[in-house]
Amino acid sequence: MNFLNEITLRYPHAISFAPGRPYDGFFETGQIFQHIQRYLDHLADNGNSPEDIRDAMFQYGPTAGRIRELIAESLRRDEDIDVAPEAVVVTVGCQEAMLLAVRALIAGRDDVLLVASPCYVGITGVARLLDVELVPVEEEEDGFRCADLEQVIQAQSARGRRPRAFYVVPDHSNPSGATMPLRTRHELLDLADRHDILVLEDSPYRLVSAGPRLPTLKALDRRRRVVHLGSFSKTLFPGARLGFAVADQPVTDATGRTGLLADELAKIKSMVTVNTSPLSQAAVAGMLLAGGGQAAGLNDRTSAFYQEAMQSTLRHLEKRFPPGVREALGVRWNAPSGGFFLTVRVPYRADNEALARSAQDFGVIWTPMSYFYPRGGGDFSIRLSTSYLTQTDISEGIERLGDHIEHEARR
């Protein structure tokens, strides 16, 4: 990631398909103050005194978060996830939610964390930071298969290891863009119950993707096998750095007291970030209130924009690489139904050197897929992010990418 940032700074005029960030055109600075004021009015309307409201904004606040009720309500309305507010922990972005969940679940020397591979680099970083053994479950080109996960679980158990959790992004995955079919979701939940593991479901792209949505794993979860990790970075705004974990699993602590896994996450959080910024919580709460308790309605315009960006990228790839050309070159790509990312198979080793040549000689930046394979892989694939670009940028960027790919194929 440092290399990507370096390339982007070195070639500021290159068109970049690298950053998986929301489009800037949806943000207006003055909205922040409106959102916070809406939440302050909400507190006053619910009987809080001026002193209570001052305390809510200026003091640290509860470690698990001040707006758990609003988040739980939005999950119920948007995702059909019905959990008590006490099962929610408000975090500093989804990255902290990942860290807390892994730290809580992977405690023993023989415990291992399983991940669908390729996977988001954030979970890889968490595992390295916590010195947790991370075991990839390789996806096929057509996506994740439960049979492969079960085989890895059995192999790890035979080694004396204890698979504790499986991390996956079921919807419009980063980096591949793949979406898990409904049947596979049910199979995964059954497998998790059968092998006594938890599923860490990371789901940031659902509400910014147009069209019908499959149910989340958590909405299908009847045996409390899923820890749902969420974020408002893509749906509302990334600068708030607000995420959450839904952890309604019952646990028993060292004293024999039974509580929720969320309580354990909050204990760990108290030693990591103490609490999540009250101002960030207030801004997000104000937005949820503006949406009638939902985030989905606030994303009608954004999801349409991202859908058109994805479809435009696919159209331009088809135009730049008609069937005969792409067959001769060995180029192919997937066609995600939403989200920010798609992957392109290329006829050369897509490493840092190739990326540097692409940026310098052709003015286009992409992300090597090899970054997303914990134990190697993806050497001949690239990730394209479509979320941050205008239609003009997409059109010109794919032309430049095509020139780069053809040049590399002749080397």
C-alpha positions as CSV (number, residue, x, y, z in Angstrom):
1,M,0.0,0.0,0.0
2,N,2.9,2.3,0.7
3,F,4.2,1.6,-2.8
4,L,0.8,2.4,-4.3
5,N,0.7,5.8,-2.4
6,E,4.2,6.5,-3.7
7,I,3.3,5.8,-7.3
8,T,0.1,8.0,-7.0
9,L,2.2,10.9,-5.6
10,R,4.9,10.5,-8.2
11,Y,2.5,10.5,-11.1
12,P,-0.3,12.9,-10.0
13,H,-1.7,13.2,-13.6
14,A,-2.1,9.5,-14.1
15,I,-5.7,8.1,-14.0
16,S,-5.9,5.9,-11.0
17,F,-8.1,2.8,-10.7
18,A,-6.4,2.0,-7.4
19,P,-8.2,3.8,-4.5
20,G,-11.3,2.1,-3.1
21,R,-12.8,5.3,-1.8
22,P,-16.1,7.0,-2.2
23,Y,-16.6,9.7,-4.8
24,D,-15.9,13.2,-3.5
25,G,-18.8,14.8,-5.4
26,F,-21.3,13.6,-2.8
27,F,-19.9,15.6,0.1
28,E,-20.5,19.1,1.2
29,T,-18.7,20.5,4.3
30,G,-21.7,22.3,5.7
31,Q,-23.6,19.1,6.0
32,I,-21.5,18.0,9.0
33,F,-22.8,20.7,11.2
34,Q,-26.4,20.0,10.1
35,H,-26.0,16.3,11.0
36,I,-24.5,17.0,14.4
37,Q,-27.2,19.6,15.2
38,R,-29.9,17.1,14.2
39,Y,-28.5,14.6,16.7
40,L,-28.3,17.3,19.5
41,D,-32.0,18.1,18.8
42,H,-32.8,14.4,19.0
43,L,-31.1,14.2,22.4
44,A,-33.1,17.2,23.7
45,D,-36.3,15.9,22.3
46,N,-35.7,12.7,24.2
47,G,-35.5,14.5,27.6
48,N,-31.8,15.1,27.9
49,S,-30.8,18.2,29.8
50,P,-28.3,20.7,28.4
51,E,-25.8,19.3,30.9
52,D,-26.5,15.7,29.6
53,I,-26.0,16.9,26.0
54,R,-22.8,18.7,26.9
55,D,-21.5,15.6,28.5
56,A,-22.4,13.5,25.5
57,M,-20.4,15.7,23.2
58,F,-17.4,16.6,25.3
59,Q,-16.7,13.6,27.5
60,Y,-15.3,10.2,26.6
61,G,-18.6,8.3,26.8
62,P,-19.3,4.6,27.1
63,T,-16.7,2.4,25.5
64,A,-19.3,0.4,23.5
65,G,-20.7,3.6,22.0
66,R,-23.4,6.2,22.5
67,I,-25.5,5.4,19.4
68,R,-25.9,1.7,19.6
69,E,-29.7,2.0,19.6
70,L,-29.7,3.9,16.4
71,I,-27.3,1.5,14.7
72,A,-29.4,-1.5,15.9
73,E,-32.5,0.2,14.5
74,S,-30.8,0.9,11.1
75,L,-29.6,-2.7,10.9
76,R,-33.2,-3.9,11.5
77,R,-34.6,-1.6,8.9
78,D,-31.9,-1.9,6.3
79,E,-30.7,-5.4,6.6
80,D,-33.3,-7.4,8.6
81,I,-30.7,-8.0,11.3
82,D,-32.6,-8.0,14.6
83,V,-30.3,-7.7,17.5
84,A,-30.4,-5.8,20.8
85,P,-28.4,-2.6,21.1
86,E,-26.3,-4.4,23.8
87,A,-24.9,-6.7,21.0
88,V,-23.4,-3.7,19.1
89,V,-20.0,-2.2,19.7
90,V,-19.3,1.1,18.0
91,T,-15.7,1.2,16.7
92,V,-13.1,3.5,15.1
93,G,-13.9,2.2,11.6
94,C,-14.4,-1.4,10.6
95,Q,-10.7,-1.9,10.9
96,E,-10.9,-1.7,14.7
97,A,-13.9,-4.0,14.7
98,M,-11.8,-6.6,12.9
99,L,-8.9,-6.2,15.4
100,L,-11.2,-6.5,18.4
101,A,-13.0,-9.6,17.0
102,V,-9.7,-11.4,16.1
103,R,-8.1,-10.5,19.4
104,A,-11.1,-11.9,21.3
105,L,-11.5,-15.1,19.3
106,I,-7.9,-16.1,18.5
107,A,-6.5,-16.4,22.0
108,G,-4.8,-19.8,22.2
109,R,-1.4,-20.8,20.8
110,D,-3.1,-23.4,18.5
111,D,-5.9,-21.1,17.3
112,V,-6.0,-20.1,13.7
113,L,-7.9,-17.6,11.6
114,L,-9.2,-18.7,8.2
115,V,-9.7,-16.2,5.4
116,A,-11.2,-16.4,1.9
117,S,-8.3,-15.7,-0.4
118,P,-7.8,-13.2,-2.1
119,C,-8.8,-11.1,0.8
120,Y,-8.9,-7.5,2.1
121,V,-5.5,-6.4,3.2
122,G,-6.9,-5.0,6.5
123,I,-7.5,-8.5,7.9
124,T,-4.1,-9.6,6.9
125,G,-2.6,-6.6,8.7
126,V,-4.7,-7.4,11.8
127,A,-3.4,-11.0,11.9
128,R,0.2,-9.8,11.5
129,L,-0.2,-7.2,14.2
130,L,-1.6,-9.7,16.7
131,D,0.8,-12.5,15.6
132,V,-2.2,-14.7,14.7
133,E,-1.7,-17.5,12.2
134,L,-3.7,-16.8,9.1
135,V,-4.7,-19.7,6.9
136,P,-6.1,-18.9,3.4
137,V,-9.0,-20.7,1.7
138,E,-8.3,-20.2,-2.0
139,E,-11.3,-19.1,-4.0
140,E,-11.9,-20.5,-7.5
141,E,-12.5,-18.1,-10.4
142,D,-16.3,-18.6,-9.9
143,G,-16.0,-17.7,-6.2
144,F,-15.8,-19.3,-2.8
145,R,-16.8,-23.0,-2.2
146,C,-17.7,-24.4,1.2
147,A,-16.1,-27.7,0.3
148,D,-12.7,-26.0,0.1
149,L,-13.3,-24.4,3.5
150,E,-14.2,-27.7,5.0
151,Q,-11.1,-29.3,3.6
152,V,-8.9,-26.6,5.1
153,I,-10.7,-26.9,8.5
154,Q,-10.1,-30.7,8.5
155,A,-6.4,-30.3,7.5
156,Q,-5.8,-27.7,10.2
157,S,-7.5,-29.9,12.8
158,A,-5.3,-32.9,11.7
159,R,-2.3,-30.7,12.5
160,G,-3.5,-30.0,16.0
161,R,-4.6,-26.5,15.1
162,R,-8.0,-25.1,16.1
163,P,-9.8,-23.1,13.4
164,R,-11.7,-20.5,15.4
165,A,-13.2,-18.1,12.8
166,F,-13.5,-17.6,9.0
167,Y,-13.3,-14.0,7.6
168,V,-15.2,-13.3,4.4
169,V,-16.8,-10.4,2.4
170,P,-19.9,-12.1,0.9
171,D,-21.1,-9.1,-1.1
172,H,-19.1,-7.4,-3.9
173,S,-15.8,-8.5,-2.2
174,N,-12.7,-6.4,-2.0
175,P,-10.6,-7.2,-4.1
176,S,-12.4,-9.6,-6.4
177,G,-15.8,-8.1,-6.6
178,A,-17.5,-11.5,-6.2
179,T,-20.8,-12.1,-4.4
180,M,-21.6,-15.3,-2.6
181,P,-24.8,-17.0,-3.9
182,L,-27.7,-17.6,-1.5
183,R,-27.2,-21.3,-1.5
184,T,-23.6,-21.0,-0.5
185,R,-24.6,-18.6,2.4
186,H,-26.8,-21.3,3.8
187,E,-24.1,-24.0,3.3
188,L,-21.6,-21.8,5.1
189,L,-23.8,-21.3,8.1
190,D,-24.4,-25.0,8.4
191,L,-20.7,-25.7,8.0
192,A,-19.8,-23.2,10.7
193,D,-22.3,-24.8,13.1
194,R,-21.0,-28.3,12.3
195,H,-17.4,-27.4,12.9
196,D,-18.0,-25.0,15.8
197,I,-16.4,-21.9,14.2
198,L,-17.6,-18.3,13.9
199,V,-17.9,-16.4,10.7
200,L,-16.6,-12.8,10.5
201,E,-18.8,-11.2,8.0
202,D,-17.4,-7.9,6.6
203,S,-20.1,-6.1,4.5
204,P,-19.2,-2.5,3.5
205,Y,-20.5,-2.4,-0.1
206,R,-24.1,-3.6,0.1
207,L,-25.9,-0.3,0.5
208,V,-23.9,1.4,-2.2
209,S,-24.8,-1.2,-4.7
210,A,-27.9,-0.8,-6.8
211,G,-30.5,-3.5,-7.4
212,P,-31.8,-6.3,-5.2
213,R,-29.6,-7.6,-2.3
214,L,-29.2,-11.1,-1.0
215,P,-29.7,-11.4,2.7
216,T,-26.6,-10.9,4.9
217,L,-25.2,-14.0,6.6
218,K,-26.2,-12.3,9.9
219,A,-29.8,-12.0,8.7
220,L,-29.8,-15.7,8.0
221,D,-28.0,-16.6,11.2
222,R,-30.3,-18.6,13.6
223,R,-27.5,-20.2,15.7
224,R,-25.4,-17.1,16.4
225,R,-22.5,-18.2,14.3
226,V,-21.9,-14.8,12.6
227,V,-20.1,-11.7,13.9
228,H,-21.2,-9.0,11.6
229,L,-18.6,-6.2,11.0
230,G,-20.0,-3.0,9.5
231,S,-18.9,0.4,8.5
232,F,-20.4,3.8,7.6
233,S,-17.3,4.8,5.5
234,K,-18.8,3.8,2.2
235,T,-22.5,4.5,2.9
236,L,-22.2,7.8,4.7
237,F,-18.7,9.3,4.8
238,P,-15.3,7.9,5.4
239,G,-13.9,10.8,7.4
240,A,-16.2,9.9,10.3
241,R,-14.2,6.7,10.8
242,L,-17.2,4.9,12.3
243,G,-17.7,1.2,12.2
244,F,-19.3,-1.4,14.4
245,A,-19.4,-5.0,15.4
246,V,-22.5,-7.1,16.0
247,A,-21.5,-9.8,18.4
248,D,-24.6,-11.4,20.1
249,Q,-22.9,-14.7,21.0
250,P,-23.1,-15.7,24.6
251,V,-19.8,-16.2,26.4
252,T,-18.7,-17.1,29.9
253,D,-15.7,-15.2,31.4
254,A,-13.1,-16.4,33.8
255,T,-15.3,-15.7,36.8
256,G,-18.1,-17.9,35.4
257,R,-20.3,-14.9,34.5
258,T,-22.2,-15.2,31.2
259,G,-22.5,-12.2,28.9
260,L,-22.3,-11.3,25.2
261,L,-19.2,-11.4,23.0
262,A,-19.9,-7.7,22.5
263,D,-19.0,-7.2,26.2
264,E,-15.6,-8.8,25.6
265,L,-15.0,-6.7,22.5
266,A,-15.7,-3.6,24.6
267,K,-13.3,-4.7,27.3
268,I,-10.5,-5.0,24.7
269,K,-11.5,-1.7,23.1
270,S,-11.1,0.0,26.4
271,M,-7.4,-0.8,26.3
272,V,-7.0,0.1,22.6
273,T,-9.0,3.3,21.8
274,V,-10.9,3.9,25.0
275,N,-14.0,5.0,23.1
276,T,-15.1,6.2,19.7
277,S,-15.2,9.9,19.0
278,P,-18.6,11.4,20.2
279,L,-18.5,13.9,17.4
280,S,-18.2,11.2,14.8
281,Q,-21.0,9.3,16.4
282,A,-23.1,12.5,16.5
283,A,-22.6,13.1,12.8
284,V,-23.5,9.6,11.8
285,A,-26.5,9.6,14.1
286,G,-27.7,12.8,12.5
287,M,-27.5,11.2,9.1
288,L,-29.4,8.1,10.2
289,L,-32.1,10.3,11.8
290,A,-32.3,12.2,8.5
291,G,-32.9,8.9,6.7
292,G,-35.7,7.9,9.1
293,G,-33.5,5.5,11.0
294,Q,-32.1,4.0,7.8
295,A,-28.9,4.4,5.8
296,A,-30.3,2.7,2.6
297,G,-32.4,5.7,1.5
298,L,-29.5,8.0,1.9
299,N,-27.6,6.0,-0.8
300,D,-30.1,6.0,-3.7
301,R,-28.0,8.5,-5.6
302,T,-24.6,7.1,-4.6
303,S,-25.5,3.5,-5.5
304,A,-26.8,4.6,-8.9
305,F,-23.5,6.5,-9.5
306,Y,-21.4,3.5,-8.5
307,Q,-23.5,1.2,-10.6
308,E,-23.1,3.3,-13.6
309,A,-19.3,3.6,-13.0
310,M,-19.0,-0.2,-12.8
311,Q,-21.1,-0.7,-15.9
312,S,-19.3,2.0,-17.8
313,T,-15.9,0.4,-17.0
314,L,-17.2,-3.0,-18.3
315,R,-18.5,-1.4,-21.5
316,H,-15.2,0.3,-22.2
317,L,-13.3,-2.9,-21.5
318,E,-15.6,-4.7,-24.0
319,K,-14.9,-1.9,-26.5
320,R,-11.2,-1.8,-26.0
321,F,-10.8,-5.6,-26.0
322,P,-13.3,-7.1,-28.5
323,P,-13.5,-10.9,-28.3
324,G,-10.8,-11.6,-30.9
325,V,-8.4,-9.2,-29.3
326,R,-8.9,-10.4,-25.8
327,E,-8.7,-14.0,-26.8
328,A,-5.4,-13.4,-28.6
329,L,-4.0,-11.6,-25.6
330,G,-5.4,-13.9,-23.0
331,V,-7.2,-11.0,-21.3
332,R,-10.4,-11.6,-19.4
333,W,-12.3,-10.0,-16.5
334,N,-15.3,-10.6,-14.2
335,A,-18.5,-8.6,-14.1
336,P,-19.5,-7.8,-10.5
337,S,-23.1,-6.9,-9.9
338,G,-22.1,-4.0,-7.6
339,G,-19.5,-2.7,-5.3
340,F,-16.3,-0.8,-6.2
341,F,-14.0,-3.5,-7.7
342,L,-13.4,-5.9,-10.6
343,T,-10.5,-8.0,-11.5
344,V,-8.7,-8.3,-14.9
345,R,-6.5,-11.3,-15.9
346,V,-3.5,-10.0,-17.9
347,P,-0.8,-11.8,-20.0
348,Y,2.1,-10.5,-18.0
349,R,3.4,-10.5,-14.4
350,A,1.4,-7.7,-12.8
351,D,4.0,-6.7,-10.2
352,N,5.3,-3.4,-8.9
353,E,7.7,-2.9,-11.8
354,A,4.8,-3.3,-14.3
355,L,2.7,-0.9,-12.3
356,A,5.5,1.7,-12.3
357,R,5.8,1.3,-16.1
358,S,2.1,1.7,-16.4
359,A,2.0,4.9,-14.4
360,Q,5.1,6.4,-16.0
361,D,4.7,5.4,-19.7
362,F,0.9,5.2,-20.0
363,G,-0.5,7.4,-17.2
364,V,-2.8,4.8,-15.6
365,I,-2.6,3.2,-12.2
366,W,-4.1,-0.1,-11.0
367,T,-3.5,-2.5,-8.0
368,P,-1.6,-5.8,-8.3
369,M,-3.9,-8.6,-7.2
370,S,-0.8,-10.3,-5.6
371,Y,-1.2,-7.8,-2.7
372,F,-4.4,-9.6,-1.6
373,Y,-3.0,-13.2,-1.4
374,P,-1.7,-14.0,2.1
375,R,0.5,-16.8,0.8
376,G,1.2,-15.9,-2.8
377,G,-0.9,-15.8,-5.9
378,G,-2.7,-13.4,-8.2
379,D,0.6,-12.7,-10.1
380,F,-1.2,-12.3,-13.5
381,S,-4.2,-10.3,-12.3
382,I,-5.0,-6.6,-11.5
383,R,-7.7,-5.0,-9.5
384,L,-9.6,-2.0,-10.9
385,S,-11.6,0.3,-8.6
386,T,-14.4,2.2,-10.3
387,S,-15.8,4.2,-7.5
388,Y,-13.7,7.4,-7.5
389,L,-13.6,8.2,-11.3
390,T,-15.8,10.3,-13.6
391,Q,-17.1,8.9,-16.9
392,T,-14.4,10.8,-18.7
393,D,-11.7,9.3,-16.5
394,I,-13.1,5.8,-17.0
395,S,-13.1,6.2,-20.8
396,E,-9.6,7.6,-21.0
397,G,-8.3,5.3,-18.3
398,I,-9.4,2.1,-20.0
399,E,-7.8,3.3,-23.3
400,R,-4.5,3.9,-21.5
401,L,-4.8,0.5,-19.7
402,G,-5.4,-1.2,-23.0
403,D,-2.3,0.4,-24.5
404,H,-0.3,-0.7,-21.4
405,I,-1.5,-4.3,-21.6
406,E,-0.7,-4.6,-25.3
407,H,2.7,-3.2,-24.7
408,E,3.4,-5.5,-21.8
409,A,2.2,-8.5,-23.9
410,R,4.9,-7.7,-26.5
411,R,7.8,-7.4,-24.1
